[in-house]
Amino acid sequence: MNKNPHSNNLLLNLGIESLNEMQEMAQDAILNDANVLLLSPTGSGKTLAFLLPIFKMLQPEINTVQCLILVPSRELGLQIEQVWKKMGTDFKVNVCYGGHSIDTEIKNLSNPPAVLIGTSGRIADHIDRETFKLDTIETLILDEFDKSLQLGFHEQMSFIISRLSKLNKRVLVSATSDIEIPKYTRVVNPTVLDFIPTEEESTNLELKMVVSKEKDKINSLFNLICSLKSEAAIIFCNHRDAAERISDTLNEKGIYATYYHGGMDQDERERALIQFRNGSVSYLITTDLAARGLDIPEMKHVIHYHLPLKEDEFTHRNGRTARMLASGTAYIVAHESEKKMEYLDYGMAVLNVENATTLPKPPQFQTIYISGGKKNKLNKIDIVGFFSQKGKLEKGDLGLIEVKDFISFAAVKSKKVKELLGNIRDEKMKGKKFKIEVARKVVKKED
């Protein structure tokens, strides 16, 4: 066992005082048992529940991949990577996914990470190309395993697992119970840790119906948003073009919204999430892509503009609110002509929002784009220092700062943006002139 001295500091680095019960039990099971099935709701801290025991099992003297984590989406992969980096271990991590430069990934893998995270399609591609060695991989984590099955990644997962001959530990992680474990995983009689609350236990979520008189429900959605006292919300719909149309219409009506779906390129998706996370945009209109695995704050309000076909997707969407012990509301915007969903009890409270027309307050922050990132040797402290000293910003004027490889984003109080940009126009940061401007909003591209 690796007794790396940093072990006690990991929680400190993450700003966590102690583990919850699920994390304690998961750590114990993963360290001691060969096969583990961890079932726990979205937002309960599953990522840390498997990363901590992985850290304890890694051996510093092995300089090839020791643990492989397969994920159904790049967003989830990037999120796990972020948690690992925050932990501040001495072990390298890399994430590989479709849409990312394969050359960059091959270069990264030439100095192999101890922990490799990836989507099954991209990892299968790397195995074909023999870009990393498989014979030191002893631990396999299948995160959001239910989602991977649902998306039909059987073939790639089966191929990958068949090539991992030295595996002695398999961990399946899911936010839904009742999943059938395929034979190719070779997970037999796993230790099952089931933390999914029963209906009775999850009473923090309130469901409300908003009945739209018109078949096009956009006006009812507008009124509902106007009734939320300027608090942020995620709005779910079933189609990409609907997400874009709703976002555009809300913006035309004076509501600060953006959209997010799988048809956007990675940069646009990142930008939409950053602006939502940092409070520059209050309303995110999205498909089920944002129902899980995304790094976005706890929401008080989830709105179903369209209902999903399956109950578990409905549950995942609602998992964006009323997490842990917080309370939240899920609103269903419905027209009488719509098909009734079997999983829903239509006897819920009906909310009348027809008279709500006062626009939500504009966001307090705007997002500032900076044309440099980690690879340009920029970090958060550099940006804070530059914006404070040269830009004359005070402590409360700066919000969330996110530094990517080649670009960065900082949230700045809207009323200070013009003054800031004027103050730093001719200034250099770390001896270099960067392009610094208001980040563009993600808007629909005209066909």
C-alpha positions in Angstrom: 0.0 0.0 0.0 1.2 3.5 -0.8 1.6 5.5 2.3 2.2 8.8 0.5 2.6 11.5 3.2 0.1 13.8 1.4 -2.8 11.5 2.3 -4.1 13.6 5.2 -3.8 16.9 3.2 -6.1 15.7 0.3 -9.3 16.7 2.1 -7.8 19.9 3.2 -6.8 20.7 -0.4 -10.5 20.1 -1.4 -11.8 22.2 1.4 -13.6 19.2 3.0 -13.4 18.5 6.7 -14.6 14.9 6.7 -16.1 12.3 4.4 -19.8 11.4 4.4 -21.0 7.9 5.3 -21.2 6.8 1.6 -17.6 8.0 1.0 -16.3 6.2 4.1 -18.0 2.9 3.2 -17.0 3.2 -0.5 -13.4 3.8 0.4 -13.4 0.8 2.7 -15.1 -1.5 0.1 -12.9 -0.4 -2.8 -9.7 -0.9 -0.8 -10.7 -4.4 0.4 -13.0 -6.0 -2.2 -12.3 -7.0 -5.8 -15.7 -6.1 -7.2 -17.8 -3.1 -6.0 -21.1 -1.7 -7.2 -21.6 1.8 -5.8 -25.1 3.2 -6.2 -25.5 6.8 -5.0 -27.5 9.8 -6.2 -26.1 12.7 -8.3 -24.4 15.3 -6.1 -23.5 12.9 -3.2 -19.8 13.0 -3.8 -19.2 9.7 -5.7 -16.1 11.1 -7.5 -14.2 11.5 -4.3 -15.6 8.2 -3.0 -13.5 6.3 -5.6 -10.6 8.7 -6.1 -9.4 8.6 -2.5 -9.0 4.8 -2.5 -7.4 4.9 -5.9 -4.8 7.3 -4.5 -4.1 4.9 -1.6 -3.5 2.0 -4.0 -1.2 3.8 -6.5 2.4 2.8 -6.3 5.0 5.6 -6.8 7.6 3.3 -8.3 5.4 2.3 -11.3 5.6 5.0 -14.0 2.9 3.6 -16.3 -1.0 3.7 -16.1 -2.2 1.9 -13.0 -5.9 2.9 -13.0 -8.3 3.4 -15.9 -11.6 5.4 -15.4 -14.1 5.1 -18.2 -16.9 7.7 -18.5 -19.8 8.3 -20.9 -19.1 11.9 -21.6 -16.1 14.3 -21.9 -17.7 16.7 -19.4 -17.7 14.0 -16.7 -14.1 13.1 -17.6 -12.9 16.7 -17.2 -14.7 17.0 -14.0 -13.0 13.9 -12.4 -9.7 15.3 -13.7 -10.4 18.6 -11.9 -11.1 16.9 -8.6 -7.9 14.8 -8.9 -5.9 17.9 -9.6 -7.4 19.7 -6.6 -6.5 16.8 -4.4 -2.9 17.8 -5.0 -1.3 14.3 -5.2 2.1 13.7 -6.8 0.5 11.4 -9.4 -0.2 12.5 -13.0 -3.6 12.3 -14.5 -4.8 12.6 -18.2 -8.1 12.7 -19.8 -8.9 11.5 -23.4 -12.1 12.1 -25.3 -13.5 12.4 -28.8 -13.1 15.9 -30.2 -9.8 16.5 -28.3 -6.6 16.6 -30.4 -5.4 13.0 -30.7 -1.8 14.2 -31.2 -1.9 16.1 -27.9 -3.2 13.0 -26.2 -0.5 10.8 -27.7 2.1 13.3 -26.6 0.6 13.3 -23.1 0.6 9.5 -23.0 4.3 9.3 -23.9 4.9 10.3 -20.3 2.1 8.1 -18.9 -0.2 9.2 -16.2 -0.9 7.0 -13.1 -4.6 7.6 -13.6 -6.1 7.7 -17.1 -9.7 8.9 -17.6 -11.5 8.6 -20.9 -14.6 8.0 -23.0 -14.7 4.4 -24.2 -14.5 5.2 -27.9 -11.3 7.3 -27.5 -9.7 4.8 -25.1 -10.4 1.9 -27.5 -8.7 4.0 -30.2 -5.6 4.5 -28.1 -5.5 0.8 -27.3 -5.6 0.1 -31.1 -2.8 2.6 -31.6 -0.8 1.1 -28.6 -0.2 4.5 -27.2 0.0 3.3 -23.6 0.8 0.1 -21.8 -2.0 -2.1 -20.4 0.0 -4.5 -18.3 0.2 -2.3 -15.2 -3.5 -1.4 -15.1 -4.9 -3.2 -12.0 -7.9 -1.0 -11.3 -10.9 -0.2 -13.5 -13.6 2.3 -12.6 -16.7 2.5 -14.8 -18.3 5.8 -13.8 -22.0 6.6 -14.6 -22.0 3.0 -15.9 -25.8 3.1 -16.4 -25.4 6.0 -18.8 -22.7 4.2 -20.8 -25.0 1.2 -21.2 -27.9 3.5 -22.2 -25.8 5.2 -24.8 -24.8 1.8 -26.2 -21.1 1.7 -25.5 -21.2 -2.1 -25.0 -18.8 -2.9 -27.9 -16.1 -0.5 -26.9 -16.3 -1.3 -23.2 -16.2 -5.0 -23.9 -13.1 -4.6 -26.2 -11.3 -2.5 -23.6 -12.0 -4.8 -20.7 -11.0 -7.9 -22.7 -7.5 -6.3 -23.2 -6.9 -5.6 -19.5 -5.4 -8.9 -18.4 -3.9 -7.7 -15.1 -7.1 -6.3 -13.6 -7.7 -7.2 -10.0 -10.2 -4.5 -9.0 -13.4 -3.4 -10.8 -15.7 -0.7 -9.5 -19.0 0.2 -11.2 -20.6 3.5 -10.2 -24.2 4.5 -11.0 -26.8 7.0 -9.9 -29.6 4.6 -10.7 -30.3 1.1 -9.2 -31.7 -1.9 -11.1 -28.9 -2.0 -13.6 -28.0 -5.3 -15.2 -24.3 -5.9 -15.2 -23.1 -7.4 -18.5 -20.9 -10.5 -18.5 -18.0 -8.8 -20.3 -17.3 -6.6 -17.2 -16.4 -9.8 -15.4 -17.9 -8.3 -12.2 -19.2 -11.3 -10.3 -21.0 -11.0 -6.9 -19.9 -7.5 -6.3 -20.1 -5.8 -2.9 -23.2 -3.6 -3.4 -23.3 -0.2 -1.6 -26.8 1.2 -2.3 -27.3 4.8 -1.1 -30.1 5.7 -3.5 -32.9 7.1 -1.3 -36.4 5.6 -1.5 -39.3 7.9 -2.6 -40.1 8.6 1.1 -36.6 9.7 1.9 -36.3 12.3 -0.9 -39.0 14.7 0.2 -37.0 17.9 -0.3 -38.1 18.2 -3.9 -41.4 19.9 -4.6 -43.1 19.3 -8.0 -45.3 22.1 -9.5 -47.3 22.2 -12.7 -47.6 25.3 -14.9 -50.4 24.9 -17.4 -49.9 26.7 -20.8 -53.0 27.8 -22.6 -51.1 28.0 -25.8 -49.6 25.0 -27.6 -46.3 27.0 -27.9 -45.4 27.2 -24.3 -42.7 29.9 -24.5 -44.9 32.6 -23.0 -45.8 30.4 -20.0 -42.0 29.7 -19.6 -41.3 33.5 -19.7 -44.0 34.1 -17.0 -42.6 31.3 -14.9 -39.0 32.7 -15.0 -40.4 36.1 -14.1 -42.0 34.6 -11.0 -38.7 33.1 -9.7 -37.5 36.3 -7.9 -34.4 36.6 -10.2 -33.1 33.2 -9.0 -31.2 31.0 -11.6 -32.7 27.9 -13.1 -31.9 25.1 -15.5 -34.6 24.5 -18.2 -34.6 21.1 -19.8 -36.0 20.3 -23.3 -35.8 17.2 -25.5 -34.2 18.6 -28.7 -31.2 20.7 -29.6 -33.0 23.1 -31.9 -35.6 23.7 -29.2 -32.9 24.6 -26.7 -31.5 27.2 -29.2 -34.9 28.6 -30.1 -36.0 29.0 -26.4 -32.7 30.6 -25.5 -33.0 33.1 -28.4 -36.6 34.0 -27.6 -35.9 34.5 -23.9 -32.9 36.8 -24.8 -35.2 38.8 -27.1 -37.6 39.2 -24.2 -34.8 40.6 -22.0 -33.9 37.4 -20.1 -30.2 36.5 -19.8 -30.1 32.9 -21.0 -27.8 30.6 -22.9 -28.1 27.1 -24.3 -26.1 23.9 -24.0 -26.3 20.6 -26.0 -24.3 17.9 -27.6 -24.3 19.4 -31.1 -22.1 22.4 -30.0 -18.3 22.2 -30.3 -16.4 21.7 -27.1 -15.3 25.4 -26.7 -18.8 26.7 -27.1 -20.1 24.2 -24.5 -17.4 25.2 -22.1 -18.1 28.8 -22.6 -21.8 28.4 -22.0 -21.1 26.5 -18.7 -18.5 29.0 -17.5 -21.0 31.9 -18.0 -23.7 30.0 -16.2 -21.4 28.9 -13.4 -20.0 32.3 -12.7 -23.4 34.1 -12.7 -23.0 36.0 -16.0 -26.1 34.1 -17.3 -28.9 33.1 -15.1 -30.8 30.6 -17.2 -29.3 27.5 -18.9 -31.5 25.9 -21.6 -30.3 22.4 -22.2 -31.0 18.8 -23.3 -30.5 15.8 -21.0 -26.7 16.3 -21.6 -26.7 18.5 -18.5 -28.8 16.2 -16.3 -25.7 14.7 -14.7 -22.0 14.7 -14.5 -21.6 18.5 -14.9 -19.8 20.8 -12.7 -22.6 23.4 -12.1 -23.8 24.8 -8.8 -26.8 23.6 -6.8 -30.0 24.9 -8.3 -33.2 25.9 -6.5 -35.2 25.6 -9.7 -35.4 23.0 -12.4 -37.9 23.5 -15.2 -39.1 20.7 -17.6 -40.1 22.5 -20.8 -40.5 19.0 -22.3 -40.8 15.9 -20.2 -38.3 13.1 -20.9 -39.7 9.7 -22.1 -38.1 7.8 -19.3 -38.5 8.2 -15.6 -34.8 7.8 -14.7 -34.0 10.8 -17.0 -36.7 12.8 -15.1 -35.0 11.8 -11.8 -31.6 12.8 -13.1 -32.8 16.2 -14.2 -34.4 16.8 -10.8 -31.1 15.7 -9.2 -29.8 19.1 -10.2 -31.8 20.5 -7.3 -32.7 19.4 -3.7 -29.3 17.8 -3.4 -28.2 16.4 -0.1 -30.4 18.3 2.5 -31.2 21.4 0.4 -34.7 21.9 -0.9 -35.7 22.7 -4.4 -38.6 22.8 -6.9 -39.1 21.1 -10.3 -41.7 22.8 -12.5 -43.4 21.1 -15.4 -44.7 23.4 -18.2 -47.5 21.5 -19.9 -50.2 21.9 -22.5 -53.3 19.8 -22.5 -52.6 18.3 -25.9 -49.3 16.7 -24.6 -49.0 13.0 -24.0 -49.3 12.1 -20.3 -46.3 10.4 -18.9 -47.0 7.2 -16.9 -44.3 8.0 -14.3 -45.9 11.3 -13.3 -48.7 11.9 -10.8 -50.6 14.7 -12.4 -52.3 15.6 -9.1 -49.5 18.0 -8.2 -50.0 21.6 -7.2 -50.7 24.0 -10.2 -48.9 27.3 -10.2 -50.5 30.3 -11.9 -47.8 32.6 -13.3 -49.9 34.5 -15.9 -49.5 37.8 -14.1 -45.7 37.5 -13.5 -44.1 39.9 -16.1 -41.4 41.7 -14.1 -38.1 40.7 -15.7 -35.5 39.1 -13.5 -32.7 41.4 -12.5 -29.7 41.4 -14.9 -26.8 39.3 -13.7 -24.4 41.0 -11.4 -21.4 39.7 -13.3 -20.0 39.7 -16.8 -17.5 37.2 -18.1 -14.1 38.6 -19.2 -12.1 36.6 -21.8 -8.3 36.5 -21.5 -6.2 35.1 -24.4 -3.8 33.1 -22.2 -3.9 30.1 -19.9 -1.8 27.5 -18.0 0.4 26.8 -21.0 1.2 30.5 -21.1 2.3 30.3 -17.5 -0.8 32.2 -16.2 -2.6 31.2 -13.1 -5.5 32.6 -11.0 -3.2 34.6 -8.7 -1.7 36.4 -11.7 -5.1 37.4 -12.9 -6.3 38.5 -9.5 -3.2 40.6 -9.0 -3.3 42.2 -12.5 -7.0 43.0 -12.3 -6.6 44.5 -8.7 -3.4 46.5 -9.2 -3.6 47.6 -12.8 -7.4 47.3 -13.2 -8.1 48.9 -9.9 -10.8 46.3 -9.0 -11.6 45.8 -5.3 -12.0 42.4 -3.6 -15.8 42.0 -4.2 -15.6 43.0 -7.8 -14.1 39.7 -8.9 -16.0 36.5 -9.1 -15.1 33.0 -10.3 -11.9 32.7 -12.3 -11.3 29.7 -14.6 -7.9 29.1 -16.2 -7.8 26.7 -19.2 -4.8 25.5 -21.2 -4.7 28.5 -23.6 -7.5 30.8 -22.5 -9.0 32.1 -19.2 -12.3 33.5 -18.0 -12.9 35.8 -15.1 -16.3 37.0 -13.7 -16.3 40.8 -13.0 -19.1 42.9 -11.5 -21.0 44.3 -14.5 -20.7 47.9 -13.3 -16.9 47.7 -13.1 -16.2 46.1 -16.5 -15.9 49.3 -18.6 -13.6 50.9 -16.1 -11.4 47.7 -15.8 -11.0 47.4 -19.6 -10.0 51.1 -19.8 -7.5 50.8 -17.0 -5.7 47.7 -18.4 -5.9 48.6 -22.1 -2.1 49.2 -22.5 -0.9 47.1 -19.6 1.1 43.9 -19.7 0.5 40.9 -17.4 3.7 38.9 -16.5 5.5 41.0 -19.1 3.2 40.0 -21.9 0.3 41.7 -23.7 -2.9 39.5 -23.7 -6.2 40.2 -25.5 -8.7 40.9 -22.7 -12.3 41.7 -23.6 -15.9 40.8 -22.7 -16.5 37.2 -23.6 -19.0 36.7 -26.3 -22.2 35.0 -25.4 -23.0 31.7 -27.0 -25.6 32.5 -29.7 -27.2 30.5 -32.4 -25.2 30.4 -35.6 -27.2 31.4 -38.6 -27.5 28.6 -41.1 
